Amino acid sequence: MTARMDPGVPTAPGQLPLAPLVLALAPQEGYNLTALPSVRLLRSDRPLAETPVLYDPGIVIVCQGSKRGYFGERTYVYDAHQYLVVSVPVPFTMETDASAEQPLLALYLHLDFPLAAELMLQIDRHDGPVSGAEPRSMMSSPMDADIHGSVQRLLQALARPMDAAILAPQLLRELYFRILTGPQGGSMRAALAMQGHFGRIGKALQRIHASHDQPLDIRQLAEEAGMSAPSFHSHFKAVTCTSPMQYLKSTRLHRARLLMAREGMTAAAACHAVGYESSSQFNREFKRLFGLTPAKEAQRMLQRFAIPPMHPRSAYVSSH
């Protein structure tokens, strides 16, 4: 069946619709690799009801279709008119509008921290350091002509091997610059600076992801963050919209799901690999989160989605 393209956002003179460019690079449903390790292309030919996800820090630019993320009491829409930025890994619920005739098509940029840090230093030299911007875990920002143009040039380069090797890294840098100086750029830069209470919780999240398969003492995490236990809980929930123990549980279950789908582990092996001591508790909590038993959920993922290898530089557990 031939997919029908939604024209999406009206383009400026010289700009092309983005959806056909993504479709040409994303032949498989699921995540498709590109010449840039940090850039993957998502294609979904079917709608998804509310699905629990755990995103790596990154940027999602939807070129056709739409997604809605439910994080705490807020709803984040990301579609052809708005892109999503996730500055720290947070679990939330997502749903997708898509069909075989009009698939969801999107870029997923795994956040390149060294590139972002280098650009932030240069931006600060010209504009001065960020002041007054509130760091946020998740941001939805409007697509504008500058970002559209950057995405168009990046996709066109990725379609040609020599351009992908020589030009694409610089075009990705341009896209980061546009986002870091865009409407939510101040909040994103404040979040990536990892200062204050937000930064302390960000470092605690790094610790949880690095040690999710080991026993973790929340009181010890609070001490490492330089906070009392009540203060740690309060600030942790403000950043992640969940408690430290629920966050740890979600991280373990998402990791177990990928071990089964990506590496062919049995549910019993994945259960122990992520730190669960009780198989019955693991099975119960897995089904509560994903709505299916571990074996059936792994089978569903394999049947419906291309699941590429883990990003080589990823320091976090994620949904994909």
N, C-alpha and C positions, 0 to 999 in steps of 0.2 A: 504494500500500500504506500502511495506517495504521500509524504508529509506536506501539509499545507503551511505556508509561512505567514505568520502574523507580522504586518509591517511594523508593529511596535511603536516606539517613540518617533515622532516626526523628525526627520533629519535635516541638518543644515545643508546648504549647497556644497556638493562635493562629498557628502557623507552617504554611506550605504547602510541599508538595514543590516543589523548584526546577525540575525537568526540564520540566514543561509550560509554565512561564513562559519558559524559554529557547527551547523549540521554537516558540512563537508568534512569537518575534522573529528566528528563524533559519530562514527558508524554504529557503535554498540550502545545499547541501553545500559546506563550506569556511568562509571567514571572512566574516561578515556585519557590516556597519557599524551603528552605533547613533547616537543623537543626541549622544553624547559622543565626541569624536575619539579619546580614549585607550582606549575600551572597544569591543572587538569580540567577537562571539559565534561560536563554532566549532561546526559540525555535521559529523559524519562518519558516513556510513551504511554503512561497510565497515571491517573490521579492517585495520590497517596492520602489516606485518611490520617488523622493525628498519629504521628510517629515519634517516639523518643529519639533524640539525636544528641550527640556530644561532638561539637565542632572543635577542631584545632583552631588556634588563632589564625584568622585569615579573612579573606574578602570574597564575597559571592556576588557576581554580577550576572543577573538573569537577562537573557536576550529575547526570550519568548516564554510565555506561560507565566505563572506566578507561584510564589511560596509565601506562607505566613508562618511566622515563628511566635510561639506563646511562651514568654519568659516572665515568670512572676505574674503580675497583673497587667503586663503590657503586651500588646500585639505588634509585631514588626512585620510590615509588608515589604517584600523584595520581589520586584518584577521588572519589566522593561523600563519603568520610570524611576525605580529606586534600587540602590544596591545595599548590601548588608556588610557591616564590618564587625568582626568578633575579635576583641583584643586579648581576652583570656579564655581558656577553655571552660565553657559552662554548659550544663545539660539543660535542654529545653525541649519543647514539643513543636513539631513542624508538620504542616500539611501542604500538599502540592496540587495545583490545577494543571492537568496535562491530558493529552489523548494521543492515539496513534496518528491521527490526522494533523494534530498541532502539538507536537511534543514540547515538553519543557526543555529549554536549551540554556546552559549557563556556564560561566567560567568560575572555577574555584581556585583562588590563589592562596596556597599555603603561605602564611606570613613569613617573609624573609626578614628576620630581625636585623642582621647586619646591614642589609640594604636600607631598611627603614631608619636605623640609627644613624647611618651616614647622611642620609637626606635630612633628617631632623637637625643634625648639627649645622648643616649648610643653611637650612631654612631659618634656624634661630639666629645665625649670624646676620641675616638680612632683615628679618622681621622682629628679632628679639625673642627670648624664651616665652613659652606659653604662660600666660598669667590669667587666672580666673576661670579657665576652662575646667569643667568637671570631668575627671576620668570616668569612663563608662565601659562596662563589659561588652555591650552590644549597641550598635548604632545603625539606623537606617537613614540613608541620605539620598537626595535627589540626583538622578543622572542629569548631567548637563552636556552641552556641546563639546566642551574640552575633554571630558571623560569619554564620551561617545567616540570622539576622534582618536583618542589614545587606544581604546579597545579595538576599534576598526583596524588601525595600523598594526597592532600586535597580532590580531587574528590573520591578517593578510600575510604577515611575515611568517607565522607558524605554518602556513600552507606551502611554503617554498623552502626546501632544505637549506640552501645557502643563506637565504634571508633569516631563517630560524636560527642558524648558527651564529651569524654575525650581527644582525640587527635586533633580533628579538630581545636579548638581554637589556639593550638600551631602551627599547620601547616599553619593557616592563618597568624600568626605572622611571620613565616618563609618567606611566600610569600611577605608580606609587606617589610621585610628586603631586599629581593632580588630586589624589585622594587626601594626602596629608595637608594640602593647602585648601581643601574644599570646605563646605559648610560645617562638617563635623570634624575637620582636620585637627582643630585645637583639642577636642576631647580625645581623639585617637592618640595624638602626640602626648597628652597628659597621661593617658593610660599606659602607653609603651615606655614612658619614663620611669614607671614603677616606683613612684615616690609616695610617702605618707602611708596611711592605712591601706589604701588600694594596693600599693606596691608590696606591703607586707603580706597581704592575703595572696597576691599574685605569686610571691615566692613560696608560700605554703602550698598553693596549687601545684607548683613545680615539684615540690617534695612529695606530695601525694601521688602524682603521676609516676615519679621515679621509683616509688616504693609501694605501689598499690598492692603488690602480691605479698607484702610482709605485714605483720601486726603493726598497727599504727596507734600511738597514744595521742589522743586529741590534746590532752593537757601538755604533752611535750611539744606538740606543734604550736600551741599558744605561747609557750615559753620561748621557743625559737623565734616567734614573731614579736617577742617583747610585749605581750599583752596578757592580761588576766584571762582566765577561761571564759567568763561571761562576755568580756569585751571582744575576745576572739570570735566567739559564736555570733555576736551581733554584727561585727564587721564582715565576717565570712558570709552570712546570709544576705547582707546588703549587696555584696559583689556577685554572689552566685544564685541567689533566691532559693537556697536550700541549706540544710545543716551540714556540718563537716562529715558526719557519719553517713548521711544519705548521699552526699557527693562521692564519698569513697565507694559506697555500694554501687552507684551508677557507673563509676569508672571501671570497677571490676567486671560488671556485667557486660558493658560495651566491649571491653577487651576480650572477654570470653567468647562473645558472639563472633568477633573477627577471627579469633584463633580457630574456631570451628569452620567458619566459611572460607577463610583464606588459607589455612594450613591443614585443614582436614582433621583436626582433633576431635575426639569423642567428647561428649558432654562431661563425662567423668574426668577426663584428662584436663579439659579446660577449667572445670570447677577447681581443681587443685592448683592449676597453674596460676590462677589469679588470687589465690589466698583463702578460698573457702575450705573449711574443715568438714562441713556437713553437706553431702550431696542433696539431701532432701531440702535443706534450707536454700541451697543454690537453685534448684529446680523451681521451688516455690517463688522465690524472688525474681528469677528470670521471667517466668510466665506472667507475674504481676506487672513487670515493666514492659515487656514486648508483646504480651497477649498470646504467645504461643510457647510450646515446650522448646527447650534448646535445640533438639534435633530438627523439629519442624521449621523453626526460624532460620536455622542455618541452610536448610534445603530451600526455603523461600528466597533467601538472598542469592544463592547460587543459580537458581532458575531465572531470576528476574533482573539481576544486575551484574555487570562486569565489575569485578572488585580487583583493582590493580594492587601491586605491592605497596607496603607502607612507605611513606615518604622517607628518603634516606636520612634527612636531618630532623625528623620529627622527634621532639622530646616529650610528646603528650600522647595519651590514649585518645582515640577518636572513633567516630562511627564508621569511617571509611578509610 
